[in-house]
């Protein structure tokens, strides 16, 4: 089994690039961020503040979270409901950032994440994959881009979906998310010492995917 750990800040394109790389390599793609988003979504749905550690911890036993692969695509389920699309809003993204700083939440999801890599070759992306979840991954990559580039890309994604959004507000939220993820005490976002750096600020999506695949193949060949 081969494991690829991709970490990086919000909006860096980890999911899109990791999914494409996994498909070309014949690996399973695991989006761990979807797990944290699902817990954030569950909090919002219940009227619980994602910042309230005790309240969030209190509902974990009620949550059955699963990742299932349907026609080669990952779908996220919360208590048997497919929430794959519902967890992709900016509000849920910020909620995920807050709940991910709660030790009980990270412990709750750790075994689930590691379980995937024990039975199949995976490309797994998140914030602490190379540092905490899969510290012995065969390949580690820290994928990043400037905050401005990430905000612009996300704005374009919203526009393509017909969603009205303010690019400066997206930039503000991305910078806030970066601060939250890098400053938290538990498993902060950081580049693992043995992780290769891939900065996509000046790259197209196609170039980013190509460089990611080349980097992975160079490490496992």
N, C-alpha and C positions, 0 to 999 in steps of 0.2 A: 504494500500500500504506500502511496506517495501523498504527502500532505503539503499544501501550499497555504501559507498564512499571509493575508494581505491586510494591512492596517493603514489608517489614514483619517484625516478630518472629514467632517460632514461636507457633502457636495463634491468630493474629489472624483467621483465617478467610479468608486470601488465596485458597486454592484454591477453596473453595466460592463465594465472591463473584466471583472472576475468571472461573470457569467459567460461572456464571449470566450475568454481563455479556457474555461472549463470545458465548454462545448468542443472547441478545437482539439483539446488534449484528450477528450474522452473521459474527463473526471466529473464527479458530482459537484455542483456549486451549492454552497451553504451560506446564506445571508444571515449572519447572526444578529445584525441590527434589527431584523424583522422581529426577533424574539423580544428585544427590549421595547420596540415600538408596540408590540402586542400588549405588554404589561402597561405601558403608558396609556394605550387606548382603553384598556380595562378600567384604569383609574378614572379617566375622563368620563367614561360611560357611567360609572358609579357615583360621580360627583366627588371623588376623592382627590385631594391635592397631590400631585406627583412628588411634591417636596416633603410631604408628611410621612416620614419613614415608618412610624408605627402603624399608621393606617394602611400603607402599601403592603407592609409585611403581613398585616392581618388578613389580606385577601388572597395571598399567594396560594394557600391551600385550596382555594375555590377555583383556581385556574388550571385548566388542562390545555397545555400548549403543544402543538405538534407541527412539524414541517413534513409535508408530503410532496412527492414529486409526481406531477400529473403531466403526461406527454412531454417529459423532460424539463418541465418548469416547476420551480419551487412555489408551493402554496402554503400559507400560514393559517393555521386553524386555532381558534380560541373556543374551547368548550364545544367542539364540532362545528363551529361556524367559520366559514372561509372569510377571513378578514384581510386578505392580501391587498385589496385596494383601499380599504377603510383606514389602514395604518400609514398611508402615504401622504398625509397632510402635514403642513408646517407645525400645526398645534400638537399633533402626535409626536412629531420629531423632537420638539422641545420637551415634551413630557418624557420621552424616552431618555433624553439627556439627564433629566433629574432622577428618574428611577434607577438609571444605571450606576448612580453614585451610592446606592444603598447596598451594603454588604450582603444582606439577606437575599436580595434580588440576584446578585451575581452568583451566589452559592446555589440558588434555586436553578439557574440555567447552565451552570458549568458542566455537570455530568451529561446533560442533553447534548451540548455542543461537542464534547469530547467523544461521545458515543459514535457520532457520524464518522470520525476519522479512524476509528478502530476497525471498521468493516469495509471501507471502500476508499479509493483515492479521491481526495477532495481538494477543492479550492475554496477556502473559507475566508470571508472578509468581516472586518469589524473594527474595534478600537484597541483591543488588547489580545488579539489572537496570537501573535508572535511572542508576546511577553508573558501571558498568563495561561490562555486556553491551550495553545499548542506550542509550548516553549521549545520543543524538540522537533518542530516542523522541518521537513526536508528543504523547503524554500521559504524565505521570509522577504516580504517586500513592503516598504513604506511608501504608499502612493499619496501624493499631495499635489496641490496647485495653489496659486494665490487666492486669497479670499475674494478678490474682485472677479477673477476668472470663474470661481465656483458659483458666485452669485449670478453672474451673467448666464452661465449654462443652465442653472435652475430656472431662471426667468424665461429662457427660451423654451424649456420643457413645459412650463405652465402655459406659455403662449400657444404652443403646438396643441395642447389639450383644451384650448379655449378658456383657460382660467385666467382671470384678471389678477395681476400681482404687481407690486411696486418693487423695482429692482433694488432701490436703496434700503427698503425695509427687509428684503431678503438678505442683503449684505449685512445689515445690523444683526439679524437673527443668526447668521452663520458665524459672525464674530463672537456672539454671545455663546453659541454652541461650542466653539473652539475653546473659549475661556472655561466653560463648564467642564468639558471633557479633559482638558489638560490640567486643570486645577484641582480636580477631585482627589481625595485621599486614597480611595480604593481603585487600583488598576487604572491610573491616569493614562490618557493617550500619550504615547511616546514611541519613538523609533527604537526597536530592539537593536542591541549592539551589532548583531550579525545580520541585520536586514538591509537589503539593497534599497537605494533611494530612487524612486521614479517620479520626477516632477513633470506634470502634464500641462503646465501653464501655457506653453507655446505649442502644444501638440494638438492635432485633430484627434477625434475619437479613434479613427482607424489607425493612426500612428501610435496612439497610446496602447491599443490592443496588441498591435504588432510588436511593440517593444516589450510589453508584459510577457507575451508568449515566448519571445526570444530569450528573455531573462530567465524564465522558468526552465526552458529547455536546456540552457547553458548550465543550470545548476543540477539537473537530474540526468544529464547525458553521461 
